[in-house]
Amino acid sequence: MKSKLGKGLSALTGTVLATPQAAENDQVASACRIEETRYERAILDFESAVRRERDKMRNEHLEAMRIALNGQEEAE
């Protein structure tokens, strides 16, 4: 199973497994790249969620301001 995993991970990186040490290095490097990609995706998802929440809050604020200003105009 270990060699199968090593070959699968090396296929992701496009390297050839020449020695057991190279196979182990490829596994570690591939696992690190996969984790880095997962982490970067999580950061992008978080930033998108923050941007959507900020836009929602801004729209609510602008609507409240519009209502307040319209109410003031009607009172005058």
All heavy atoms as a GROMACS GRO file, in nm:
protein
  592
    1MET      N    1   0.083  -0.120   0.000
    1MET     CA    2   0.000   0.000   0.000
    1MET      C    3   0.086   0.125   0.000
    1MET      O    4   0.055   0.222  -0.065
    1MET     CB    5  -0.092  -0.003   0.123
    1MET     CG    6  -0.191   0.109   0.123
    1MET     SD    7  -0.302   0.092  -0.017
    1MET     CE    8  -0.433   0.193   0.031
    2LYS      N    9   0.198   0.119   0.073
    2LYS     CA   10   0.282   0.236   0.082
    2LYS      C   11   0.340   0.273  -0.055
    2LYS      O   12   0.342   0.389  -0.091
    2LYS     CB   13   0.394   0.211   0.182
    2LYS     CG   14   0.467   0.337   0.222
    2LYS     CD   15   0.561   0.311   0.337
    2LYS     CE   16   0.615   0.441   0.390
    2LYS     NZ   17   0.700   0.424   0.504
    3SER      N   18   0.386   0.174  -0.131
    3SER     CA   19   0.442   0.206  -0.262
    3SER      C   20   0.334   0.258  -0.356
    3SER      O   21   0.359   0.344  -0.438
    3SER     CB   22   0.511   0.083  -0.323
    3SER     OG   23   0.414  -0.017  -0.350
    4LYS      N   24   0.212   0.206  -0.342
    4LYS     CA   25   0.102   0.254  -0.425
    4LYS      C   26   0.074   0.402  -0.394
    4LYS      O   27   0.056   0.483  -0.483
    4LYS     CB   28  -0.022   0.170  -0.396
    4LYS     CG   29  -0.113   0.153  -0.511
    4LYS     CD   30  -0.226   0.060  -0.474
    4LYS     CE   31  -0.291   0.006  -0.597
    4LYS     NZ   32  -0.404  -0.080  -0.566
    5LEU      N   33   0.074   0.436  -0.265
    5LEU     CA   34   0.053   0.574  -0.224
    5LEU      C   35   0.164   0.663  -0.277
    5LEU      O   36   0.141   0.770  -0.329
    5LEU     CB   37   0.043   0.585  -0.072
    5LEU     CG   38   0.023   0.725  -0.015
    5LEU    CD1   39  -0.108   0.783  -0.064
    5LEU    CD2   40   0.027   0.722   0.136
    6GLY      N   41   0.288   0.616  -0.265
    6GLY     CA   42   0.402   0.693  -0.313
    6GLY      C   43   0.394   0.717  -0.462
    6GLY      O   44   0.422   0.826  -0.510
    7LYS      N   45   0.355   0.616  -0.536
    7LYS     CA   46   0.343   0.632  -0.681
    7LYS      C   47   0.230   0.729  -0.714
    7LYS      O   48   0.244   0.810  -0.805
    7LYS     CB   49   0.317   0.497  -0.747
    7LYS     CG   50   0.439   0.409  -0.748
    7LYS     CD   51   0.409   0.273  -0.811
    7LYS     CE   52   0.530   0.183  -0.800
    7LYS     NZ   53   0.503   0.049  -0.848
    8GLY      N   54   0.121   0.721  -0.641
    8GLY     CA   55   0.010   0.813  -0.665
    8GLY      C   56   0.048   0.957  -0.636
    8GLY      O   57   0.017   1.048  -0.713
    9LEU      N   58   0.116   0.977  -0.525
    9LEU     CA   59   0.158   1.113  -0.490
    9LEU      C   60   0.264   1.164  -0.585
    9LEU      O   61   0.266   1.281  -0.621
    9LEU     CB   62   0.207   1.120  -0.346
    9LEU     CG   63   0.100   1.102  -0.238
    9LEU    CD1   64   0.164   1.098  -0.101
    9LEU    CD2   65  -0.002   1.212  -0.245
   10SER      N   66   0.354   1.075  -0.627
   10SER     CA   67   0.458   1.120  -0.720
   10SER      C   68   0.396   1.157  -0.854
   10SER      O   69   0.446   1.244  -0.924
   10SER     CB   70   0.565   1.014  -0.738
   10SER     OG   71   0.513   0.903  -0.809
   11ALA      N   72   0.287   1.092  -0.890
   11ALA     CA   73   0.220   1.128  -1.015
   11ALA      C   74   0.166   1.270  -1.009
   11ALA      O   75   0.161   1.340  -1.110
   11ALA     CB   76   0.106   1.029  -1.042
   12LEU      N   77   0.127   1.314  -0.890
   12LEU     CA   78   0.080   1.452  -0.874
   12LEU      C   79   0.192   1.552  -0.900
   12LEU      O   80   0.167   1.662  -0.949
   12LEU     CB   81   0.025   1.474  -0.733
   12LEU     CG   82  -0.106   1.406  -0.698
   12LEU    CD1   83  -0.137   1.427  -0.550
   12LEU    CD2   84  -0.218   1.460  -0.783
   13THR      N   85   0.313   1.514  -0.864
   13THR     CA   86   0.425   1.607  -0.879
   13THR      C   87   0.502   1.586  -1.007
   13THR      O   88   0.586   1.667  -1.041
   13THR     CB   89   0.522   1.594  -0.759
   13THR    OG1   90   0.576   1.462  -0.761
   13THR    CG2   91   0.452   1.620  -0.628
   14GLY      N   92   0.477   1.475  -1.077
   14GLY     CA   93   0.546   1.449  -1.202
   14GLY      C   94   0.687   1.400  -1.184
   14GLY      O   95   0.770   1.414  -1.272
   15THR      N   96   0.720   1.342  -1.069
   15THR     CA   97   0.854   1.292  -1.044
   15THR      C   98   0.859   1.141  -1.060
   15THR      O   99   0.757   1.074  -1.061
   15THR     CB  100   0.901   1.328  -0.902
   15THR    OG1  101   0.811   1.269  -0.810
   15THR    CG2  102   0.904   1.478  -0.882
   16VAL      N  103   0.979   1.090  -1.071
   16VAL     CA  104   1.000   0.945  -1.083
   16VAL      C  105   1.060   0.896  -0.953
   16VAL      O  106   1.153   0.957  -0.899
   16VAL     CB  107   1.095   0.913  -1.201
   16VAL    CG1  108   1.123   0.764  -1.208
   16VAL    CG2  109   1.036   0.965  -1.330
   17LEU      N  110   1.010   0.784  -0.902
   17LEU     CA  111   1.058   0.730  -0.776
   17LEU      C  112   1.178   0.638  -0.803
   17LEU      O  113   1.162   0.525  -0.844
   17LEU     CB  114   0.946   0.652  -0.706
   17LEU     CG  115   0.818   0.731  -0.680
   17LEU    CD1  116   0.712   0.642  -0.619
   17LEU    CD2  117   0.847   0.848  -0.589
   18ALA      N  118   1.299   0.690  -0.782
   18ALA     CA  119   1.419   0.614  -0.811
   18ALA      C  120   1.465   0.531  -0.692
   18ALA      O  121   1.516   0.422  -0.709
   18ALA     CB  122   1.530   0.708  -0.855
   19THR      N  123   1.446   0.582  -0.573
   19THR     CA  124   1.492   0.512  -0.452
   19THR      C  125   1.383   0.523  -0.346
   19THR      O  126   1.295   0.609  -0.355
   19THR     CB  127   1.621   0.576  -0.397
   19THR    OG1  128   1.590   0.709  -0.353
   19THR    CG2  129   1.732   0.581  -0.502
   20PRO      N  130   1.391   0.437  -0.244
   20PRO     CA  131   1.294   0.450  -0.133
   20PRO      C  132   1.302   0.588  -0.068
   20PRO      O  133   1.200   0.644  -0.029
   20PRO     CB  134   1.336   0.340  -0.036
   20PRO     CG  135   1.405   0.238  -0.122
   20PRO     CD  136   1.474   0.318  -0.230
   21GLN      N  137   1.421   0.644  -0.056
   21GLN     CA  138   1.436   0.778   0.003
   21GLN      C  139   1.368   0.882  -0.085
   21GLN      O  140   1.298   0.971  -0.035
   21GLN     CB  141   1.584   0.813   0.020
   21GLN     CG  142   1.609   0.948   0.083
   21GLN     CD  143   1.558   0.956   0.226
   21GLN    OE1  144   1.562   0.859   0.299
   21GLN    NE2  145   1.510   1.072   0.266
   22ALA      N  146   1.385   0.870  -0.217
   22ALA     CA  147   1.319   0.963  -0.309
   22ALA      C  148   1.168   0.949  -0.298
   22ALA      O  149   1.095   1.048  -0.302
   22ALA     CB  150   1.365   0.939  -0.452
   23ALA      N  151   1.122   0.823  -0.286
   23ALA     CA  152   0.977   0.800  -0.272
   23ALA      C  153   0.925   0.865  -0.146
   23ALA      O  154   0.819   0.929  -0.147
   23ALA     CB  155   0.948   0.650  -0.271
   24GLU      N  156   0.999   0.852  -0.036
   24GLU     CA  157   0.956   0.912   0.090
   24GLU      C  158   0.956   1.064   0.079
   24GLU      O  159   0.862   1.131   0.125
   24GLU     CB  160   1.048   0.868   0.204
   24GLU     CG  161   1.000   0.913   0.340
   24GLU     CD  162   1.089   0.859   0.452
   24GLU    OE1  163   1.134   0.745   0.443
   24GLU    OE2  164   1.110   0.936   0.547
   25ASN      N  165   1.059   1.120   0.017
   25ASN     CA  166   1.065   1.265  -0.002
   25ASN      C  167   0.948   1.314  -0.087
   25ASN      O  168   0.891   1.418  -0.060
   25ASN     CB  169   1.198   1.306  -0.066
   25ASN     CG  170   1.315   1.292   0.029
   25ASN    OD1  171   1.297   1.280   0.150
   25ASN    ND2  172   1.434   1.289  -0.026
   26ASP      N  173   0.916   1.238  -0.192
   26ASP     CA  174   0.804   1.275  -0.277
   26ASP      C  175   0.673   1.272  -0.200
   26ASP      O  176   0.587   1.358  -0.218
   26ASP     CB  177   0.794   1.181  -0.397
   26ASP     CG  178   0.895   1.215  -0.506
   26ASP    OD1  179   0.956   1.322  -0.497
   26ASP    OD2  180   0.910   1.132  -0.597
   27GLN      N  181   0.657   1.172  -0.114
   27GLN     CA  182   0.534   1.162  -0.035
   27GLN      C  183   0.521   1.282   0.057
   27GLN      O  184   0.414   1.343   0.067
   27GLN     CB  185   0.534   1.034   0.049
   27GLN     CG  186   0.506   0.910  -0.031
   27GLN     CD  187   0.510   0.787   0.057
   27GLN    OE1  188   0.604   0.767   0.133
   27GLN    NE2  189   0.407   0.706   0.047
   28VAL      N  190   0.629   1.316   0.124
   28VAL     CA  191   0.626   1.430   0.217
   28VAL      C  192   0.601   1.559   0.142
   28VAL      O  193   0.516   1.640   0.181
   28VAL     CB  194   0.758   1.437   0.298
   28VAL    CG1  195   0.765   1.566   0.379
   28VAL    CG2  196   0.771   1.316   0.389
   29ALA      N  197   0.671   1.579   0.032
   29ALA     CA  198   0.655   1.702  -0.046
   29ALA      C  199   0.512   1.713  -0.101
   29ALA      O  200   0.451   1.820  -0.097
   29ALA     CB  201   0.757   1.708  -0.158
   30SER      N  202   0.460   1.603  -0.151
   30SER     CA  203   0.324   1.604  -0.205
   30SER      C  204   0.222   1.631  -0.096
   30SER      O  205   0.128   1.708  -0.115
   30SER     CB  206   0.293   1.472  -0.274
   30SER     OG  207   0.375   1.455  -0.387
   31ALA      N  208   0.240   1.568   0.018
   31ALA     CA  209   0.148   1.591   0.130
   31ALA      C  210   0.153   1.737   0.174
   31ALA      O  211   0.049   1.797   0.204
   31ALA     CB  212   0.182   1.499   0.246
   32CYS      N  213   0.272   1.796   0.175
   32CYS     CA  214   0.285   1.937   0.212
   32CYS      C  215   0.216   2.027   0.110
   32CYS      O  216   0.148   2.123   0.147
   32CYS     CB  217   0.432   1.976   0.224
   32CYS     SG  218   0.511   1.908   0.372
   33ARG      N  219   0.232   1.996  -0.020
   33ARG     CA  220   0.166   2.078  -0.122
   33ARG      C  221   0.014   2.066  -0.112
   33ARG      O  222  -0.058   2.165  -0.128
   33ARG     CB  223   0.213   2.036  -0.262
   33ARG     CG  224   0.346   2.101  -0.298
   33ARG     CD  225   0.380   2.080  -0.443
   33ARG     NE  226   0.413   1.943  -0.476
   33ARG     CZ  227   0.530   1.885  -0.452
   33ARG    NH1  228   0.626   1.954  -0.394
   33ARG    NH2  229   0.552   1.760  -0.485
   34ILE      N  230  -0.035   1.946  -0.086
   34ILE     CA  231  -0.179   1.927  -0.071
   34ILE      C  232  -0.231   2.006   0.048
   34ILE      O  233  -0.334   2.073   0.040
   34ILE     CB  234  -0.213   1.776  -0.059
   34ILE    CG1  235  -0.190   1.708  -0.193
   34ILE    CG2  236  -0.355   1.755  -0.010
   34ILE    CD1  237  -0.190   1.556  -0.186
   35GLU      N  238  -0.159   2.002   0.160
   35GLU     CA  239  -0.200   2.076   0.279
   35GLU      C  240  -0.194   2.226   0.253
   35GLU      O  241  -0.283   2.301   0.294
   35GLU     CB  242  -0.114   2.038   0.399
   35GLU     CG  243  -0.141   2.120   0.524
   35GLU     CD  244  -0.286   2.120   0.570
   35GLU    OE1  245  -0.362   2.027   0.538
   35GLU    OE2  246  -0.324   2.216   0.640
   36GLU      N  247  -0.091   2.272   0.183
   36GLU     CA  248  -0.079   2.414   0.152
   36GLU      C  249  -0.196   2.460   0.064
   36GLU      O  250  -0.253   2.566   0.087
   36GLU     CB  251   0.054   2.442   0.081
   36GLU     CG  252   0.080   2.587   0.054
   36GLU     CD  253   0.104   2.670   0.178
   36GLU    OE1  254   0.145   2.615   0.281
   36GLU    OE2  255   0.079   2.791   0.173
   37THR      N  256  -0.232   2.378  -0.032
   37THR     CA  257  -0.346   2.411  -0.119
   37THR      C  258  -0.475   2.416  -0.038
   37THR      O  259  -0.557   2.507  -0.056
   37THR     CB  260  -0.358   2.306  -0.231
   37THR    OG1  261  -0.237   2.307  -0.307
   37THR    CG2  262  -0.475   2.335  -0.323
   38ARG      N  263  -0.495   2.321   0.053
   38ARG     CA  264  -0.614   2.319   0.138
   38ARG      C  265  -0.620   2.445   0.224
   38ARG      O  266  -0.724   2.510   0.236
   38ARG     CB  267  -0.613   2.194   0.228
   38ARG     CG  268  -0.741   2.181   0.312
   38ARG     CD  269  -0.719   2.101   0.439
   38ARG     NE  270  -0.625   2.164   0.531
   38ARG     CZ  271  -0.655   2.264   0.613
   38ARG    NH1  272  -0.774   2.318   0.614
   38ARG    NH2  273  -0.564   2.315   0.695
   39TYR      N  274  -0.507   2.482   0.281
   39TYR     CA  275  -0.499   2.601   0.367
   39TYR      C  276  -0.530   2.728   0.288
   39TYR      O  277  -0.608   2.813   0.332
   39TYR     CB  278  -0.359   2.608   0.429
   39TYR     CG  279  -0.334   2.733   0.509
   39TYR    CD1  280  -0.392   2.750   0.634
   39TYR    CD2  281  -0.252   2.834   0.459
   39TYR    CE1  282  -0.368   2.865   0.708
   39TYR    CE2  283  -0.228   2.948   0.532
   39TYR     CZ  284  -0.287   2.964   0.656
   39TYR     OH  285  -0.263   3.077   0.728
   40GLU      N  286  -0.470   2.741   0.170
   40GLU     CA  287  -0.495   2.859   0.087
   40GLU      C  288  -0.642   2.868   0.046
   40GLU      O  289  -0.700   2.976   0.044
   40GLU     CB  290  -0.406   2.857  -0.037
   40GLU     CG  291  -0.260   2.884  -0.003
   40GLU     CD  292  -0.167   2.867  -0.122
   40GLU    OE1  293  -0.216   2.831  -0.232
   40GLU    OE2  294  -0.047   2.889  -0.104
   41ARG      N  295  -0.703   2.754   0.015
   41ARG     CA  296  -0.845   2.752  -0.021
   41ARG      C  297  -0.931   2.796   0.098
   41ARG      O  298  -1.027   2.873   0.082
   41ARG     CB  299  -0.885   2.611  -0.065
   41ARG     CG  300  -1.028   2.596  -0.109
   41ARG     CD  301  -1.046   2.656  -0.246
   41ARG     NE  302  -1.144   2.763  -0.236
   41ARG     CZ  303  -1.166   2.853  -0.329
   41ARG    NH1  304  -1.098   2.853  -0.439
   41ARG    NH2  305  -1.256   2.945  -0.314
   42ALA      N  306  -0.896   2.750   0.218
   42ALA     CA  307  -0.969   2.789   0.338
   42ALA      C  308  -0.958   2.939   0.362
   42ALA      O  309  -1.057   3.004   0.398
   42ALA     CB  310  -0.919   2.711   0.460
   43ILE      N  311  -0.840   2.995   0.340
   43ILE     CA  312  -0.820   3.140   0.355
   43ILE      C  313  -0.907   3.216   0.255
   43ILE      O  314  -0.974   3.314   0.289
   43ILE     CB  315  -0.672   3.178   0.339
   43ILE    CG1  316  -0.588   3.121   0.454
   43ILE    CG2  317  -0.653   3.329   0.326
   43ILE    CD1  318  -0.619   3.180   0.590
   44LEU      N  319  -0.906   3.172   0.129
   44LEU     CA  320  -0.987   3.239   0.027
   44LEU      C  321  -1.136   3.230   0.058
   44LEU      O  322  -1.210   3.328   0.041
   44LEU     CB  323  -0.959   3.178  -0.111
   44LEU     CG  324  -0.821   3.208  -0.169
   44LEU    CD1  325  -0.800   3.127  -0.298
   44LEU    CD2  326  -0.802   3.356  -0.194
   45ASP      N  327  -1.180   3.114   0.107
   45ASP     CA  328  -1.320   3.098   0.146
   45ASP      C  329  -1.355   3.192   0.261
   45ASP      O  330  -1.462   3.254   0.262
   45ASP     CB  331  -1.350   2.953   0.186
   45ASP     CG  332  -1.348   2.859   0.067
   45ASP    OD1  333  -1.351   2.906  -0.049
   45ASP    OD2  334  -1.341   2.736   0.091
   46PHE      N  335  -1.266   3.204   0.358
   46PHE     CA  336  -1.288   3.293   0.472
   46PHE      C  337  -1.297   3.438   0.426
   46PHE      O  338  -1.387   3.512   0.466
   46PHE     CB  339  -1.176   3.276   0.575
   46PHE     CG  340  -1.182   3.374   0.687
   46PHE    CD1  341  -1.275   3.360   0.789
   46PHE    CD2  342  -1.097   3.484   0.691
   46PHE    CE1  343  -1.283   3.452   0.892
   46PHE    CE2  344  -1.103   3.576   0.794
   46PHE     CZ  345  -1.196   3.560   0.895
   47GLU      N  346  -1.203   3.479   0.340
   47GLU     CA  347  -1.204   3.617   0.291
   47GLU      C  348  -1.331   3.646   0.212
   47GLU      O  349  -1.386   3.755   0.222
   47GLU     CB  350  -1.080   3.642   0.206
   47GLU     CG  351  -0.953   3.648   0.289
   47GLU     CD  352  -0.826   3.657   0.205
   47GLU    OE1  353  -0.833   3.633   0.081
   47GLU    OE2  354  -0.721   3.687   0.263
   48SER      N  355  -1.377   3.550   0.135
   48SER     CA  356  -1.501   3.568   0.059
   48SER      C  357  -1.620   3.584   0.153
   48SER      O  358  -1.708   3.668   0.130
   48SER     CB  359  -1.525   3.449  -0.034
   48SER     OG  360  -1.428   3.445  -0.134
   49ALA      N  361  -1.624   3.504   0.258
   49ALA     CA  362  -1.733   3.513   0.356
   49ALA      C  363  -1.732   3.649   0.425
   49ALA      O  364  -1.837   3.710   0.445
   49ALA     CB  365  -1.723   3.400   0.458
   50VAL      N  366  -1.614   3.697   0.460
   50VAL     CA  367  -1.603   3.829   0.524
   50VAL      C  368  -1.649   3.938   0.428
   50VAL      O  369  -1.724   4.028   0.466
   50VAL     CB  370  -1.458   3.855   0.571
   50VAL    CG1  371  -1.438   4.000   0.611
   50VAL    CG2  372  -1.422   3.762   0.686
   51ARG      N  373  -1.610   3.928   0.302
   51ARG     CA  374  -1.650   4.028   0.202
   51ARG      C  375  -1.802   4.028   0.184
   51ARG      O  376  -1.864   4.134   0.178
   51ARG     CB  377  -1.579   3.998   0.070
   51ARG     CG  378  -1.589   4.108  -0.032
   51ARG     CD  379  -1.502   4.089  -0.156
   51ARG     NE  380  -1.449   3.957  -0.181
   51ARG     CZ  381  -1.324   3.915  -0.149
   51ARG    NH1  382  -1.241   3.997  -0.089
   51ARG    NH2  383  -1.284   3.792  -0.176
   52ARG      N  384  -1.862   3.909   0.177
   52ARG     CA  385  -2.008   3.902   0.164
   52ARG      C  386  -2.078   3.962   0.285
   52ARG      O  387  -2.175   4.037   0.272
   52ARG     CB  388  -2.053   3.756   0.145
   52ARG     CG  389  -2.034   3.703   0.005
   52ARG     CD  390  -2.103   3.569  -0.013
   52ARG     NE  391  -2.059   3.467   0.080
   52ARG     CZ  392  -1.954   3.387   0.062
   52ARG    NH1  393  -1.883   3.396  -0.047
   52ARG    NH2  394  -1.923   3.298   0.154
   53GLU      N  395  -2.029   3.933   0.405
   53GLU     CA  396  -2.089   3.988   0.527
   53GLU      C  397  -2.073   4.139   0.531
   53GLU      O  398  -2.166   4.212   0.568
   53GLU     CB  399  -2.026   3.923   0.650
   53GLU     CG  400  -2.087   3.968   0.781
   53GLU     CD  401  -2.233   3.928   0.798
   53GLU    OE1  402  -2.278   3.833   0.732
   53GLU    OE2  403  -2.302   3.993   0.879
   54ARG      N  404  -1.956   4.189   0.492
   54ARG     CA  405  -1.932   4.334   0.490
   54ARG      C  406  -2.027   4.402   0.392
   54ARG      O  407  -2.086   4.506   0.422
   54ARG     CB  408  -1.787   4.362   0.452
   54ARG     CG  409  -1.753   4.511   0.458
   54ARG     CD  410  -1.622   4.543   0.390
   54ARG     NE  411  -1.633   4.513   0.248
   54ARG     CZ  412  -1.537   4.456   0.176
   54ARG    NH1  413  -1.424   4.422   0.231
   54ARG    NH2  414  -1.555   4.434   0.048
   55ASP      N  415  -2.043   4.342   0.274
   55ASP     CA  416  -2.134   4.399   0.174
   55ASP      C  417  -2.278   4.399   0.224
   55ASP      O  418  -2.352   4.496   0.203
   55ASP     CB  419  -2.125   4.321   0.042
   55ASP     CG  420  -1.993   4.343  -0.030
   55ASP    OD1  421  -1.918   4.437   0.007
   55ASP    OD2  422  -1.963   4.263  -0.121
   56LYS      N  423  -2.317   4.292   0.292
   56LYS     CA  424  -2.452   4.284   0.349
   56LYS      C  425  -2.473   4.394   0.454
   56LYS      O  426  -2.576   4.463   0.453
   56LYS     CB  427  -2.473   4.147   0.412
   56LYS     CG  428  -2.607   4.128   0.477
   56LYS     CD  429  -2.615   3.990   0.541
   56LYS     CE  430  -2.710   3.996   0.658
   56LYS     NZ  431  -2.688   3.893   0.756
   57MET      N  432  -2.374   4.410   0.542
   57MET     CA  433  -2.385   4.512   0.646
   57MET      C  434  -2.390   4.652   0.584
   57MET      O  435  -2.467   4.737   0.629
   57MET     CB  436  -2.266   4.502   0.742
   57MET     CG  437  -2.269   4.378   0.829
   57MET     SD  438  -2.119   4.357   0.926
   57MET     CE  439  -2.130   4.498   1.035
   58ARG      N  440  -2.311   4.675   0.480
   58ARG     CA  441  -2.310   4.806   0.414
   58ARG      C  442  -2.446   4.834   0.350
   58ARG      O  443  -2.498   4.946   0.362
   58ARG     CB  444  -2.200   4.810   0.308
   58ARG     CG  445  -2.190   4.945   0.240
   58ARG     CD  446  -2.067   4.950   0.148
   58ARG     NE  447  -2.048   5.083   0.097
   58ARG     CZ  448  -2.106   5.131  -0.012
   58ARG    NH1  449  -2.189   5.058  -0.082
   58ARG    NH2  450  -2.082   5.255  -0.051
   59ASN      N  451  -2.502   4.734   0.283
   59ASN     CA  452  -2.633   4.753   0.221
   59ASN      C  453  -2.741   4.781   0.326
   59ASN      O  454  -2.828   4.866   0.304
   59ASN     CB  455  -2.670   4.631   0.137
   59ASN     CG  456  -2.586   4.621   0.012
   59ASN    OD1  457  -2.534   4.720  -0.037
   59ASN    ND2  458  -2.570   4.500  -0.040
   60GLU      N  459  -2.735   4.711   0.439
   60GLU     CA  460  -2.831   4.737   0.547
   60GLU      C  461  -2.814   4.880   0.600
   60GLU      O  462  -2.913   4.949   0.627
   60GLU     CB  463  -2.813   4.635   0.659
   60GLU     CG  464  -2.858   4.496   0.622
   60GLU     CD  465  -2.820   4.391   0.726
   60GLU    OE1  466  -2.747   4.423   0.823
   60GLU    OE2  467  -2.863   4.276   0.710
   61HIS      N  468  -2.691   4.923   0.614
   61HIS     CA  469  -2.663   5.059   0.662
   61HIS      C  470  -2.717   5.162   0.564
   61HIS      O  471  -2.784   5.259   0.604
   61HIS     CB  472  -2.514   5.077   0.681
   61HIS     CG  473  -2.472   5.219   0.699
   61HIS    ND1  474  -2.501   5.292   0.812
   61HIS    CD2  475  -2.404   5.303   0.616
   61HIS    CE1  476  -2.453   5.413   0.799
   61HIS    NE2  477  -2.393   5.423   0.680
   62LEU      N  478  -2.690   5.142   0.435
   62LEU     CA  479  -2.738   5.238   0.335
   62LEU      C  480  -2.890   5.242   0.330
   62LEU      O  481  -2.950   5.349   0.316
   62LEU     CB  482  -2.681   5.203   0.197
   62LEU     CG  483  -2.530   5.224   0.182
   62LEU    CD1  484  -2.484   5.173   0.045
   62LEU    CD2  485  -2.491   5.368   0.203
   63GLU      N  486  -2.954   5.127   0.345
   63GLU     CA  487  -3.101   5.124   0.348
   63GLU      C  488  -3.154   5.198   0.470
   63GLU      O  489  -3.250   5.275   0.460
   63GLU     CB  490  -3.150   4.978   0.346
   63GLU     CG  491  -3.300   4.964   0.350
   63GLU     CD  492  -3.370   5.022   0.227
   63GLU    OE1  493  -3.304   5.049   0.124
   63GLU    OE2  494  -3.492   5.042   0.235
   64ALA      N  495  -3.092   5.178   0.586
   64ALA     CA  496  -3.134   5.248   0.708
   64ALA      C  497  -3.115   5.398   0.692
   64ALA      O  498  -3.201   5.478   0.734
   64ALA     CB  499  -3.056   5.196   0.828
   65MET      N  500  -3.004   5.439   0.630
   65MET     CA  501  -2.980   5.582   0.607
   65MET      C  502  -3.083   5.638   0.510
   65MET      O  503  -3.133   5.749   0.529
   65MET     CB  504  -2.838   5.604   0.553
   65MET     CG  505  -2.730   5.572   0.654
   65MET     SD  506  -2.736   5.676   0.800
   65MET     CE  507  -2.680   5.830   0.730
   66ARG      N  508  -3.116   5.563   0.405
   66ARG     CA  509  -3.215   5.608   0.309
   66ARG      C  510  -3.350   5.628   0.378
   66ARG      O  511  -3.417   5.731   0.360
   66ARG     CB  512  -3.230   5.506   0.195
   66ARG     CG  513  -3.325   5.552   0.084
   66ARG     CD  514  -3.349   5.443  -0.017
   66ARG     NE  515  -3.421   5.330   0.039
   66ARG     CZ  516  -3.552   5.327   0.065
   66ARG    NH1  517  -3.626   5.434   0.042
   66ARG    NH2  518  -3.610   5.220   0.115
   67ILE      N  519  -3.389   5.532   0.462
   67ILE     CA  520  -3.517   5.543   0.534
   67ILE      C  521  -3.515   5.664   0.627
   67ILE      O  522  -3.611   5.740   0.634
   67ILE     CB  523  -3.545   5.412   0.611
   67ILE    CG1  524  -3.577   5.300   0.512
   67ILE    CG2  525  -3.658   5.431   0.712
   67ILE    CD1  526  -3.583   5.162   0.574
   68ALA      N  527  -3.404   5.683   0.698
   68ALA     CA  528  -3.393   5.796   0.790
   68ALA      C  529  -3.402   5.928   0.714
   68ALA      O  530  -3.470   6.022   0.758
   68ALA     CB  531  -3.263   5.788   0.869
   69LEU      N  532  -3.332   5.938   0.602
   69LEU     CA  533  -3.334   6.063   0.525
   69LEU      C  534  -3.471   6.088   0.464
   69LEU      O  535  -3.517   6.202   0.460
   69LEU     CB  536  -3.226   6.060   0.416
   69LEU     CG  537  -3.082   6.068   0.469
   69LEU    CD1  538  -2.983   6.045   0.356
   69LEU    CD2  539  -3.057   6.201   0.538
   70ASN      N  540  -3.536   5.984   0.415
   70ASN     CA  541  -3.671   6.000   0.361
   70ASN      C  542  -3.768   6.041   0.471
   70ASN      O  543  -3.857   6.123   0.447
   70ASN     CB  544  -3.719   5.872   0.293
   70ASN     CG  545  -3.654   5.853   0.158
   70ASN    OD1  546  -3.603   5.945   0.099
   70ASN    ND2  547  -3.658   5.730   0.109
   71GLY      N  548  -3.753   5.987   0.589
   71GLY     CA  549  -3.838   6.025   0.702
   71GLY      C  550  -3.818   6.169   0.739
   71GLY      O  551  -3.914   6.240   0.774
   72GLN      N  552  -3.695   6.217   0.734
   72GLN     CA  553  -3.667   6.355   0.766
   72GLN      C  554  -3.726   6.449   0.662
   72GLN      O  555  -3.781   6.554   0.696
   72GLN     CB  556  -3.515   6.378   0.776
   72GLN     CG  557  -3.476   6.518   0.816
   72GLN     CD  558  -3.326   6.539   0.821
   72GLN    OE1  559  -3.251   6.452   0.778
   72GLN    NE2  560  -3.285   6.652   0.873
   73GLU      N  561  -3.716   6.411   0.536
   73GLU     CA  562  -3.773   6.495   0.429
   73GLU      C  563  -3.925   6.504   0.441
   73GLU      O  564  -3.983   6.610   0.419
   73GLU     CB  565  -3.736   6.437   0.292
   73GLU     CG  566  -3.590   6.456   0.256
   73GLU     CD  567  -3.552   6.386   0.127
   73GLU    OE1  568  -3.640   6.324   0.064
   73GLU    OE2  569  -3.435   6.393   0.089
   74GLU      N  570  -3.988   6.393   0.479
   74GLU     CA  571  -4.134   6.394   0.493
   74GLU      C  572  -4.178   6.479   0.612
   74GLU      O  573  -4.283   6.542   0.610
   74GLU     CB  574  -4.185   6.250   0.509
   74GLU     CG  575  -4.172   6.168   0.382
   74GLU     CD  576  -4.208   6.023   0.401
   74GLU    OE1  577  -4.253   5.985   0.512
   74GLU    OE2  578  -4.188   5.946   0.307
   75ALA      N  579  -4.095   6.485   0.716
   75ALA     CA  580  -4.127   6.564   0.835
   75ALA      C  581  -4.116   6.713   0.806
   75ALA      O  582  -4.182   6.795   0.870
   75ALA     CB  583  -4.034   6.525   0.949
   76GLU      N  584  -4.033   6.749   0.712
   76GLU     CA  585  -4.014   6.892   0.682
   76GLU      C  586  -4.126   6.939   0.599
   76GLU      O  587  -4.205   6.998   0.576
   76GLU     CB  588  -3.883   6.914   0.607
   76GLU     CG  589  -3.764   6.887   0.694
   76GLU     CD  590  -3.632   6.897   0.615
   76GLU    OE1  591  -3.633   6.911   0.493
   76GLU    OE2  592  -3.528   6.892   0.678
   0.00000   0.00000   0.00000
